[in-house]
Amino acid sequence: MPENAADTGRRRPGRPSLSNEELLDKALDLFLEKGFAGTSIDAICATAGMAKRTVYARYGDKETLFKAALSRAIEDWLVPIDTLRAQETEDFEASLTRIGALLVENVLGPAGLRLLRLTNAESVTMPEIAMENVRLGTEPTLAYLADLFRRHLGLEDAQDAAQAFLSLVVGGPASNAAWGMRLDPGSVERHVRYSVRLFLHGVLDRAAQTGQGDLRRLLREAEDGMALARQKVEQAGRLVGD
């Protein structure tokens, strides 16, 4: 047998191919550093140590690769709903404070800041990435909060309340972070506690006012019913008298 016959069909050793996750992470770092326009497929391939044909075979073009990297960043950033649900206790205000603190901590963490910077930088020319951020990242949290408010407060407009909660509790720190401003842990804690209390008591006061409105409506209906009943009694009395 020829010396090299046993090697027939055997692949020559080479560099191991990166997983999709590793490729997306390296691409995301470059997109964050140089922006979408300033990042080339060649640069991504060089950083990842991967052949260009392999990258194109996986993602087709730079925009598809960018959106895939963004989706990976959102997945890394998301707080699982089970983790939020685990913060619930019998004390509803304490539950909301724990949930709010977890969400703020998440948005101010490395993955959250990376996602904020990237979406803010590119959403002007690619508005669909902001929509994707909402669809994948925000909507599940909104749905959980709306369900939480329905269960505990019986709110009919629970979806609006969920949006208000996120805007009040999380939106401020996120906006500050997007502008490069950072809050120290003590300030974050005070912000969350104050915002949760402001939100919760505002909702409860409005719910109480709604309940009082319903009571007044029922009383008016009862009074109208009694007036109608008196008219019928008077009419019946006149008929009997005749």
Backbone torsions as a table, in degrees:
resi	resn	phi	psi	omega
1	MET	NA	133.1	177.1
2	PRO	-58.5	151.7	-174.5
3	GLU	-59.2	-34.4	-176.2
4	ASN	-97.5	8.8	-178.1
5	ALA	-65.4	-36.9	-178.9
6	ALA	-66.7	-18.1	-178.7
7	ASP	-90.1	-1.4	-178.7
8	THR	-61.8	127.7	179.0
9	GLY	85.0	-8.1	179.4
10	ARG	-82.2	131.5	-179.6
11	ARG	-73.4	140.6	176.1
12	ARG	-72.8	141.7	-179.1
13	PRO	-64.9	145.0	179.2
14	GLY	-151.4	-171.3	-179.9
15	ARG	-72.1	135.8	177.6
16	PRO	-65.7	141.3	-179.9
17	SER	-76.6	138.5	177.6
18	LEU	-68.2	150.8	171.9
19	SER	-70.9	163.2	177.0
20	ASN	-57.1	-41.5	-177.8
21	GLU	-61.8	-42.8	179.7
22	GLU	-66.7	-40.9	178.1
23	LEU	-61.7	-45.5	-178.3
24	LEU	-65.0	-38.0	178.1
25	ASP	-63.1	-43.6	179.8
26	LYS	-67.8	-39.5	177.2
27	ALA	-64.0	-41.2	-178.9
28	LEU	-62.7	-40.7	177.8
29	ASP	-59.8	-41.6	179.7
30	LEU	-69.8	-41.8	178.1
31	PHE	-60.7	-38.1	180.0
32	LEU	-69.3	-39.3	-177.3
33	GLU	-73.3	-41.5	-170.9
34	LYS	-115.4	-5.7	-176.1
35	GLY	80.8	167.6	-177.9
36	PHE	-65.2	-48.4	-176.8
37	ALA	-65.5	-33.3	-176.4
38	GLY	-86.1	-1.2	-179.2
39	THR	-106.5	127.8	179.6
40	SER	-107.1	157.7	174.2
41	ILE	-60.6	-37.4	178.6
42	ASP	-58.8	-43.2	-179.6
43	ALA	-66.0	-40.4	178.6
44	ILE	-63.4	-44.5	-179.8
45	CYS	-63.2	-40.3	179.8
46	ALA	-65.4	-42.5	-179.9
47	THR	-66.8	-39.8	-177.7
48	ALA	-82.4	-12.6	-176.3
49	GLY	64.2	41.4	-174.4
50	MET	-128.7	145.1	178.8
51	ALA	-67.7	144.0	-178.9
52	LYS	-60.0	-38.6	-179.1
53	ARG	-63.2	-30.3	178.7
54	THR	-69.3	-42.7	178.7
55	VAL	-64.4	-45.1	179.0
56	TYR	-64.4	-35.6	179.1
57	ALA	-65.5	-33.0	-178.6
58	ARG	-81.4	-38.2	-169.7
59	TYR	-128.1	-11.0	172.6
60	GLY	83.9	-53.1	-179.8
61	ASP	-153.8	174.0	-174.5
62	LYS	-66.5	-39.4	-178.2
63	GLU	-64.3	-41.5	177.6
64	THR	-63.5	-41.0	177.7
65	LEU	-63.6	-42.0	179.1
66	PHE	-60.9	-45.9	-178.8
67	LYS	-67.1	-35.0	176.0
68	ALA	-66.0	-40.5	177.6
69	ALA	-65.4	-38.3	178.3
70	LEU	-65.0	-43.3	178.3
71	SER	-60.6	-38.8	176.9
72	ARG	-64.0	-40.6	179.0
73	ALA	-63.0	-39.5	178.8
74	ILE	-65.2	-42.1	179.2
75	GLU	-62.3	-39.1	177.6
76	ASP	-66.6	-29.5	-173.5
77	TRP	-85.6	-28.3	-173.9
78	LEU	-58.3	139.8	167.7
79	VAL	-90.8	119.2	-179.4
80	PRO	-57.9	143.4	-178.9
81	ILE	-60.7	-36.3	178.0
82	ASP	-61.3	-33.8	178.0
83	THR	-68.7	-40.3	176.1
84	LEU	-64.9	-44.0	-178.0
85	ARG	-63.4	-30.1	180.0
86	ALA	-69.0	-14.0	179.3
87	GLN	-82.5	-9.7	-175.6
88	GLU	-71.9	136.1	175.1
89	THR	-133.7	-178.3	178.0
90	GLU	-69.4	-25.0	177.2
91	ASP	-86.5	106.7	-172.0
92	PHE	-67.2	-41.1	178.8
93	GLU	-63.3	-40.8	177.3
94	ALA	-64.1	-36.9	178.1
95	SER	-62.6	-47.5	179.9
96	LEU	-63.2	-36.3	178.7
97	THR	-64.8	-42.4	178.8
98	ARG	-65.4	-43.1	179.6
99	ILE	-64.9	-46.0	179.6
100	GLY	-61.3	-42.6	179.9
101	ALA	-63.0	-39.7	179.8
102	LEU	-65.4	-42.0	-179.8
103	LEU	-67.5	-41.3	178.8
104	VAL	-66.6	-44.5	177.6
105	GLU	-57.6	-38.5	-178.6
106	ASN	-68.1	-43.1	-177.7
107	VAL	-71.1	-24.0	179.6
108	LEU	-93.6	-2.4	177.7
109	GLY	-76.4	172.8	-177.1
110	PRO	-56.2	-44.3	-179.1
111	ALA	-66.6	-38.4	179.7
112	GLY	-67.9	-43.8	179.6
113	LEU	-65.8	-39.4	177.5
114	ARG	-60.6	-44.1	180.0
115	LEU	-66.5	-41.1	177.9
116	LEU	-59.5	-48.6	-177.7
117	ARG	-63.5	-40.4	-177.0
118	LEU	-69.6	-46.7	-178.5
119	THR	-68.8	-38.0	178.1
120	ASN	-64.1	-37.2	-177.1
121	ALA	-72.1	-33.3	-171.1
122	GLU	-108.6	-11.1	-172.9
123	SER	-70.0	-19.1	178.3
124	VAL	-66.7	-46.9	-179.2
125	THR	-88.6	-20.0	180.0
126	MET	-131.5	72.5	-175.7
127	PRO	-61.1	-19.6	-179.3
128	GLU	-66.8	-21.5	-179.8
129	ILE	-74.3	-31.8	175.0
130	ALA	-66.7	-39.3	177.3
131	MET	-64.2	-38.2	178.2
132	GLU	-66.2	-38.2	177.2
133	ASN	-60.0	-43.7	178.7
134	VAL	-65.9	-45.1	-175.7
135	ARG	-63.8	-45.9	-175.9
136	LEU	-85.6	-35.2	-171.9
137	GLY	-99.8	-42.8	-172.1
138	THR	-91.5	-40.3	-173.9
139	GLU	-59.1	-43.1	178.0
140	PRO	-60.7	-38.8	178.9
141	THR	-67.3	-41.9	177.1
142	LEU	-60.5	-43.4	-179.5
143	ALA	-62.9	-41.3	178.0
144	TYR	-63.9	-46.2	-178.8
145	LEU	-63.9	-40.4	178.8
146	ALA	-61.4	-42.7	177.3
147	ASP	-63.7	-39.8	178.4
148	LEU	-60.2	-44.3	-178.9
149	PHE	-71.4	-31.6	175.3
150	ARG	-67.3	-42.7	-176.8
151	ARG	-67.0	-40.7	-172.3
152	HIS	-96.7	-29.6	-174.7
153	LEU	-116.1	-11.6	-179.5
154	GLY	64.7	31.5	-176.6
155	LEU	-76.4	133.4	174.5
156	GLU	-77.3	-31.9	179.6
157	ASP	-100.0	45.5	-175.3
158	ALA	-62.3	-32.1	179.5
159	GLN	-65.6	-41.4	176.8
160	ASP	-65.8	-38.8	178.3
161	ALA	-64.0	-38.6	178.7
162	ALA	-63.0	-42.8	178.4
163	GLN	-64.2	-40.9	179.1
164	ALA	-64.4	-40.1	179.4
165	PHE	-61.4	-48.1	179.7
166	LEU	-62.6	-42.2	-178.9
167	SER	-64.2	-42.7	-176.2
168	LEU	-73.7	-48.1	-172.0
169	VAL	-83.1	-43.3	-172.8
170	VAL	-101.5	-33.6	-173.1
171	GLY	-60.1	-39.8	-179.1
172	GLY	-61.4	-56.4	177.8
173	PRO	-59.5	-36.5	179.4
174	ALA	-65.3	-42.4	178.7
175	SER	-63.7	-42.8	177.6
176	ASN	-60.7	-42.6	-179.0
177	ALA	-65.2	-37.4	179.4
178	ALA	-62.9	-28.8	179.1
179	TRP	-93.3	7.9	176.8
180	GLY	87.5	6.0	179.2
181	MET	-92.2	135.3	-179.7
182	ARG	-121.1	139.3	176.3
183	LEU	-98.2	140.2	174.9
184	ASP	-73.0	159.9	-175.7
185	PRO	-54.3	-38.0	179.3
186	GLY	-64.9	-41.0	178.3
187	SER	-66.5	-38.3	177.8
188	VAL	-62.3	-44.3	-179.4
189	GLU	-62.7	-44.6	178.9
190	ARG	-63.4	-41.3	178.8
191	HIS	-60.3	-46.6	-177.7
192	VAL	-63.4	-46.5	-178.0
193	ARG	-63.6	-45.2	-179.4
194	TYR	-64.7	-44.6	-177.2
195	SER	-66.5	-41.0	178.0
196	VAL	-63.1	-44.5	179.9
197	ARG	-64.0	-42.5	178.6
198	LEU	-62.7	-45.6	178.5
199	PHE	-62.9	-50.9	-172.4
200	LEU	-64.1	-46.3	-177.4
201	HIS	-72.9	-29.3	172.7
202	GLY	-64.1	-43.3	178.5
203	VAL	-65.3	-44.1	-178.0
204	LEU	-66.4	-40.6	178.3
205	ASP	-62.7	-41.1	179.8
206	ARG	-67.4	-38.1	177.9
207	ALA	-64.6	-38.5	178.8
208	ALA	-66.4	-40.2	178.3
209	GLN	-64.4	-38.1	177.0
210	THR	-63.6	-41.4	178.8
211	GLY	-64.2	-39.5	177.2
212	GLN	-65.5	-37.6	176.8
213	GLY	-62.4	-41.6	178.0
214	ASP	-63.6	-39.1	179.6
215	LEU	-64.6	-43.7	178.3
216	ARG	-62.0	-39.2	178.8
217	ARG	-63.2	-42.9	179.4
218	LEU	-64.2	-39.0	178.6
219	LEU	-64.9	-41.5	177.5
220	ARG	-62.5	-42.2	179.2
221	GLU	-63.3	-39.9	179.0
222	ALA	-65.2	-42.2	178.6
223	GLU	-62.8	-42.4	178.4
224	ASP	-63.0	-39.4	179.1
225	GLY	-65.3	-40.0	178.7
226	MET	-66.6	-39.3	178.6
227	ALA	-63.2	-41.8	178.6
228	LEU	-64.6	-39.4	179.4
229	ALA	-64.5	-39.8	178.8
230	ARG	-63.4	-40.3	178.0
231	GLN	-60.4	-42.4	-179.5
232	LYS	-67.2	-37.7	177.4
233	VAL	-64.0	-42.3	179.3
234	GLU	-64.4	-41.3	177.5
235	GLN	-62.7	-41.8	178.8
236	ALA	-64.4	-39.6	179.6
237	GLY	-62.7	-40.2	179.6
238	ARG	-67.1	-36.9	178.0
239	LEU	-64.0	-41.9	178.6
240	VAL	-65.2	-40.9	-179.9
241	GLY	-64.0	-35.0	178.9
242	ASP	-70.6	NA	NA
